């Protein structure tokens, strides 16, 4: 090995050690306030480290809001929470214009930014808002800007939306359109705690108010971490496996499996393949490796694909879920 190659390996090792140290510190800060939920925290970290949106699904009382607030505090991000209700208007999210005056006394329209002008926006119970309001949030998620009064206002980077949904209460809700669902990198399912974890939660929360963690890094440090994730080399076989997995989920594709043809109305699009690879890169670094493997793709496939597979009426009648189809794909589609 040449001196140049040895120098490159040493540099990669130092960057990996720095990444592990910083992310480990963030993990520790999150666990100071959130008990358990290791998988949900790691998946949320993958979204955070890649600047991607996330959808949190779980029953009330599982610390979803606390988890997101703790993430914003650990990254030292500006945080905003929007409680979605049926009467919420687009301007309640984006902001609005009102009549003001210039220094010379002449009238002018002044823009007042809404809560979407933050680094991390928690959209609580997003499916309670009407489609028109959801579309206002979709523009900011897709384009990283908002348009009010014919003018475009950019959003500061990083910009992430973490939305929550309650899976047990569907009355008075509006299903999220497929285009908006596809903007979320992951659908993260928050499970009940174990009895031991629940006892620790009770002990902590009844002893006094909880405090959010201190920031583990600043804005520049975060951008360095994000750039490092994007710079991770991608082996061709890993990219090919991500593409093959998504292609097998599309019922009209020649690569589709029999179960996909029978039960899937719409499969995962190219954004599914992109997100599989991006999350695999982040997972590889979290696991202390310098490049993703096909196993990383398999590990992140469930939260990335389950909200992208739209099942048909036959699947509903046969009680076949998108999760079951993903399990089938992971068994049938060879790397």
VENDA-V519122 format. One record per residue. N is the residue number from 1. PHI is phi in whole degrees, 0 to 359 (NA if undefined). OMEGA is omega in whole degrees, 0 to 359 (* if undefined). NEAR is the number of other ideal C-beta (glycine too) atoms within 10 Angstrom. Layout:
N:PHI:OMEGA:NEAR ; N:PHI:OMEGA:NEAR
//
This chain:
1:NA:182:8 ; 2:286:178:7 ; 3:299:180:7 ; 4:294:179:8 ; 5:295:179:9 ; 6:297:178:10 ; 7:296:179:11 ; 8:294:178:12 ; 9:295:179:12 ; 10:296:179:10 ; 11:295:178:10 ; 12:298:179:14 ; 13:295:179:11 ; 14:294:179:10 ; 15:295:178:15 ; 16:293:178:17 ; 17:296:179:11 ; 18:296:178:14 ; 19:299:182:20 ; 20:299:180:14 ; 21:294:182:9 ; 22:292:181:18 ; 23:292:176:20 ; 24:299:178:12 ; 25:294:178:15 ; 26:297:178:23 ; 27:303:181:17 ; 28:299:180:12 ; 29:295:179:21 ; 30:293:181:22 ; 31:286:173:15 ; 32:293:183:16 ; 33:242:180:19 ; 34:246:181:24 ; 35:271:179:19 ; 36:69:179:20 ; 37:55:183:22 ; 38:300:182:10 ; 39:296:181:14 ; 40:297:180:23 ; 41:294:179:20 ; 42:296:179:19 ; 43:292:177:26 ; 44:295:176:25 ; 45:296:178:20 ; 46:300:178:27 ; 47:295:181:25 ; 48:297:183:26 ; 49:289:178:27 ; 50:254:181:19 ; 51:67:184:19 ; 52:249:180:23 ; 53:281:182:20 ; 54:222:177:23 ; 55:243:180:25 ; 56:262:181:26 ; 57:238:179:18 ; 58:180:180:21 ; 59:291:179:13 ; 60:299:174:11 ; 61:89:182:8 ; 62:257:175:22 ; 63:69:178:21 ; 64:296:181:25 ; 65:296:179:15 ; 66:299:180:15 ; 67:299:182:23 ; 68:290:178:26 ; 69:296:178:21 ; 70:294:178:25 ; 71:297:179:27 ; 72:298:180:23 ; 73:294:181:20 ; 74:294:178:24 ; 75:272:183:25 ; 76:61:180:15 ; 77:259:171:21 ; 78:289:187:13 ; 79:244:175:18 ; 80:219:179:17 ; 81:240:178:16 ; 82:241:175:23 ; 83:273:183:12 ; 84:280:179:23 ; 85:223:182:14 ; 86:300:182:11 ; 87:265:178:9 ; 88:291:182:19 ; 89:259:177:13 ; 90:306:180:20 ; 91:294:176:14 ; 92:291:179:19 ; 93:260:188:24 ; 94:278:189:23 ; 95:111:186:19 ; 96:207:175:16 ; 97:256:175:15 ; 98:221:184:9 ; 99:283:176:8 ; 100:228:180:11 ; 101:226:174:10 ; 102:284:181:9 ; 103:297:180:5 ; 104:275:177:6 ; 105:91:180:6 ; 106:287:180:7 ; 107:288:175:9 ; 108:205:177:10 ; 109:274:182:12 ; 110:245:180:12 ; 111:271:176:16 ; 112:251:184:12 ; 113:298:176:14 ; 114:269:183:22 ; 115:294:179:16 ; 116:293:179:24 ; 117:277:179:20 ; 118:212:176:21 ; 119:279:180:20 ; 120:230:181:21 ; 121:251:175:28 ; 122:266:177:25 ; 123:264:187:28 ; 124:281:181:19 ; 125:53:187:17 ; 126:300:183:24 ; 127:281:175:19 ; 128:272:182:21 ; 129:274:179:27 ; 130:290:182:15 ; 131:306:181:12 ; 132:298:179:11 ; 133:288:177:24 ; 134:299:181:23 ; 135:293:177:14 ; 136:294:177:21 ; 137:290:181:26 ; 138:299:179:17 ; 139:299:181:17 ; 140:293:179:22 ; 141:293:185:20 ; 142:279:190:13 ; 143:252:183:12 ; 144:59:171:14 ; 145:204:175:14 ; 146:234:179:23 ; 147:240:180:13 ; 148:225:179:19 ; 149:61:179:10 ; 150:80:179:6 ; 151:248:181:10 ; 152:256:181:10 ; 153:239:182:17 ; 154:288:176:11 ; 155:260:182:18 ; 156:292:175:12 ; 157:266:2:13 ; 158:282:175:19 ; 159:227:180:21 ; 160:231:170:25 ; 161:248:171:24 ; 162:246:183:28 ; 163:256:176:28 ; 164:243:174:24 ; 165:226:175:22 ; 166:262:186:16 ; 167:282:187:9 ; 168:255:183:7 ; 169:235:186:13 ; 170:254:180:10 ; 171:291:179:4 ; 172:76:179:9 ; 173:245:178:16 ; 174:240:180:16 ; 175:302:177:11 ; 176:290:178:21 ; 177:294:182:13 ; 178:302:180:13 ; 179:297:179:10 ; 180:283:177:21 ; 181:302:183:15 ; 182:292:179:19 ; 183:284:178:19 ; 184:275:178:26 ; 185:297:186:28 ; 186:226:164:24 ; 187:259:186:21 ; 188:263:181:25 ; 189:264:182:18 ; 190:262:186:21 ; 191:266:174:12 ; 192:295:176:12 ; 193:286:173:16 ; 194:288:178:11 ; 195:304:180:8 ; 196:294:179:10 ; 197:294:180:13 ; 198:296:178:13 ; 199:295:178:12 ; 200:295:177:14 ; 201:300:180:17 ; 202:298:181:11 ; 203:298:183:10 ; 204:288:188:13 ; 205:286:179:14 ; 206:262:180:7 ; 207:265:181:8 ; 208:153:182:7 ; 209:293:177:5 ; 210:278:179:14 ; 211:244:179:10 ; 212:293:182:16 ; 213:291:174:19 ; 214:286:180:11 ; 215:296:180:16 ; 216:264:179:20 ; 217:198:180:18 ; 218:259:185:10 ; 219:299:180:16 ; 220:296:179:8 ; 221:297:179:15 ; 222:297:181:22 ; 223:299:176:14 ; 224:295:179:14 ; 225:296:180:21 ; 226:297:179:17 ; 227:297:179:9 ; 228:294:178:18 ; 229:298:181:20 ; 230:295:184:12 ; 231:279:180:9 ; 232:299:180:20 ; 233:295:183:10 ; 234:248:176:15 ; 235:297:183:12 ; 236:299:182:7 ; 237:292:178:11 ; 238:289:176:23 ; 239:298:180:17 ; 240:297:180:13 ; 241:292:177:25 ; 242:299:180:28 ; 243:294:180:17 ; 244:296:181:16 ; 245:295:179:26 ; 246:290:179:28 ; 247:298:180:19 ; 248:291:180:22 ; 249:270:184:27 ; 250:266:189:19 ; 251:298:182:16 ; 252:266:181:10 ; 253:273:179:14 ; 254:297:181:7 ; 255:275:185:15 ; 256:296:175:18 ; 257:279:180:19 ; 258:299:180:9 ; 259:292:178:19 ; 260:294:179:23 ; 261:296:184:12 ; 262:278:192:15 ; 263:242:185:24 ; 264:255:174:26 ; 265:274:178:13 ; 266:223:179:16 ; 267:266:181:23 ; 268:286:179:29 ; 269:272:181:14 ; 270:301:178:11 ; 271:295:175:15 ; 272:296:178:25 ; 273:297:179:21 ; 274:299:182:17 ; 275:289:175:26 ; 276:301:182:27 ; 277:292:182:22 ; 278:296:178:25 ; 279:293:178:28 ; 280:296:176:28 ; 281:299:180:26 ; 282:297:180:30 ; 283:294:179:23 ; 284:301:179:22 ; 285:294:178:22 ; 286:297:179:19 ; 287:271:177:14 ; 288:85:179:10 ; 289:245:185:14 ; 290:267:179:14 ; 291:207:180:15 ; 292:283:177:28 ; 293:239:177:18 ; 294:297:178:17 ; 295:294:175:14 ; 296:296:177:24 ; 297:300:181:24 ; 298:296:184:17 ; 299:292:182:17 ; 300:259:186:25 ; 301:297:185:24 ; 302:296:180:18 ; 303:293:182:25 ; 304:274:186:31 ; 305:262:191:25 ; 306:294:176:19 ; 307:267:179:21 ; 308:261:179:22 ; 309:269:180:25 ; 310:261:183:14 ; 311:279:181:17 ; 312:264:183:14 ; 313:294:179:9 ; 314:296:179:12 ; 315:296:178:20 ; 316:297:179:11 ; 317:294:181:9 ; 318:266:179:11 ; 319:58:177:7 ; 320:261:182:18 ; 321:261:176:14 ; 322:297:178:21 ; 323:298:179:13 ; 324:296:179:17 ; 325:292:178:24 ; 326:296:178:21 ; 327:300:177:14 ; 328:298:181:18 ; 329:298:181:25 ; 330:294:178:14 ; 331:277:189:9 ; 332:271:185:13 ; 333:271:182:19 ; 334:282:179:7 ; 335:289:*:13
//
